[in-house]
Amino acid sequence: MPFKEIKLNDGRIIPQIGFGTWKIPQDKTQDNVLTAIDVGFDHIDTAQVYGNELQVGAALKETGLKRSDVWVTTKWSGVAATRPAQAIKQSLDKLGLEYVDLYLIHSPRLVRPNIFQGWSEMVDILKKGQSKSIGVSNFLISDLQELESSPITPAVNQILLHPYVYAQTKPLIEYCAQKGIVIEAYSPLVPLTQYPGGPVDKPVYAIAERLGVAPEQVLLAWIKSKGAVILTTSSKKERLERYQAVADIDLTDEDIEAIELAGAKGPGLARFRKYVKPVVLGLALQGAAYVAYRWLL
């Protein structure tokens, strides 16, 4: 069963899972995008600041796919102090496209203090057909409220979303739902990749064992349960295939509640786990040096 298609407030349909290219080196981007498309990803997400739009474009060209067969998102990141009108032209040239499917303001800091004016520039891009849909990224409720008088509401708000930030992010998610703004979730696997051993591990691993799936699939299924667009990445084909298989994984209400209750506790000491080994090693070396020093006396 494929992922469901999500309808945006402008009437367009966005695929529910996308391949993100954040942090992918330029020399790896083309191959990684090709692998993602090969396993079924038809939604590719990049940005001006990622520095890999050229490689994304090369991959898209190599696939030979019709333009309508793939959804492409990029973002105005304020690189080189360009405004949206200049940035979209640069991005389209690098991508080798006449238009992108979705163009985002990468951060509200780019348009503060006059958020409405910055959004008006995005509306111009929409009217010119350089992007079929427009939206924002990392916007707070207060930022979005400044756009309420605009005739065009952002189609999406791309935000950090995983169980450890859900409690504080929930009001934003609810506000976006009220305004018809779709949430796109980036870095959904942070509990496993950055905070292993945290409270979320217990319910996630238990659910994974019960369903016979991988823990990362459980986290992505949790994102799916929120009706959000999933943005994830990997250089490994087998992992990307597992991500695609999340379309067939549905969590129970009890599963979702267990994950969120654990997430509300925060990562706890797991946030420091990556520092523990270096510290322990340093202390061990200091101890060994002291023993050697005493032996030499």
BELNOR-V432152 format. One record per backbone hydrogen bond with DSSP energy under -1.0 kcal/mol. CO is the residue of the C=O (numbers start at 1). NH is the residue of the N-H. If there is no record, write none. Layout:
co: {CO & CO}
nh: {NH & NH}
This chain:
co: {6 & 8 & 12 & 14 & 16 & 18 & 19 & 21 & 25 & 25 & 28 & 29 & 30 & 31 & 32 & 33 & 34 & 35 & 36 & 37 & 42 & 43 & 44 & 45 & 52 & 53 & 54 & 55 & 56 & 57 & 58 & 59 & 66 & 67 & 71 & 72 & 72 & 73 & 74 & 75 & 76 & 78 & 79 & 83 & 84 & 86 & 87 & 88 & 89 & 90 & 91 & 92 & 92 & 100 & 102 & 103 & 104 & 105 & 107 & 108 & 108 & 114 & 115 & 116 & 117 & 118 & 119 & 120 & 121 & 122 & 123 & 124 & 125 & 126 & 130 & 133 & 134 & 135 & 136 & 140 & 141 & 144 & 145 & 147 & 155 & 156 & 157 & 158 & 159 & 162 & 165 & 166 & 169 & 170 & 171 & 172 & 173 & 174 & 175 & 176 & 182 & 183 & 184 & 185 & 186 & 187 & 189 & 189 & 190 & 190 & 195 & 198 & 200 & 201 & 202 & 203 & 204 & 205 & 206 & 207 & 208 & 208 & 214 & 215 & 216 & 217 & 218 & 219 & 220 & 221 & 223 & 223 & 224 & 229 & 230 & 232 & 236 & 237 & 238 & 239 & 240 & 241 & 243 & 244 & 245 & 246 & 252 & 253 & 254 & 255 & 256 & 257 & 258 & 259 & 260 & 262 & 263 & 267 & 268 & 269 & 272 & 273 & 275 & 276 & 277 & 278 & 279 & 280 & 281 & 282 & 283 & 284 & 285 & 286 & 287 & 288 & 289 & 290 & 291 & 292}
nh: {14 & 11 & 8 & 6 & 230 & 232 & 45 & 24 & 28 & 29 & 32 & 33 & 34 & 35 & 36 & 37 & 38 & 39 & 41 & 40 & 71 & 19 & 73 & 21 & 56 & 57 & 58 & 59 & 60 & 61 & 62 & 63 & 69 & 70 & 44 & 101 & 102 & 46 & 104 & 48 & 106 & 81 & 82 & 87 & 88 & 90 & 91 & 92 & 93 & 94 & 95 & 96 & 97 & 132 & 74 & 135 & 76 & 137 & 110 & 111 & 112 & 118 & 119 & 120 & 121 & 122 & 123 & 124 & 125 & 126 & 127 & 128 & 130 & 129 & 100 & 103 & 155 & 105 & 158 & 144 & 145 & 147 & 148 & 150 & 182 & 136 & 184 & 138 & 186 & 165 & 169 & 170 & 173 & 174 & 175 & 176 & 177 & 178 & 179 & 181 & 157 & 229 & 159 & 231 & 161 & 190 & 192 & 193 & 194 & 195 & 198 & 201 & 204 & 205 & 206 & 207 & 208 & 209 & 210 & 211 & 212 & 213 & 218 & 219 & 220 & 221 & 222 & 223 & 224 & 225 & 226 & 228 & 227 & 185 & 18 & 20 & 240 & 241 & 242 & 243 & 244 & 245 & 246 & 247 & 248 & 249 & 256 & 257 & 258 & 259 & 260 & 261 & 262 & 263 & 264 & 265 & 266 & 270 & 271 & 272 & 275 & 276 & 279 & 280 & 281 & 282 & 283 & 284 & 285 & 286 & 287 & 288 & 289 & 290 & 291 & 292 & 293 & 294 & 295 & 296}
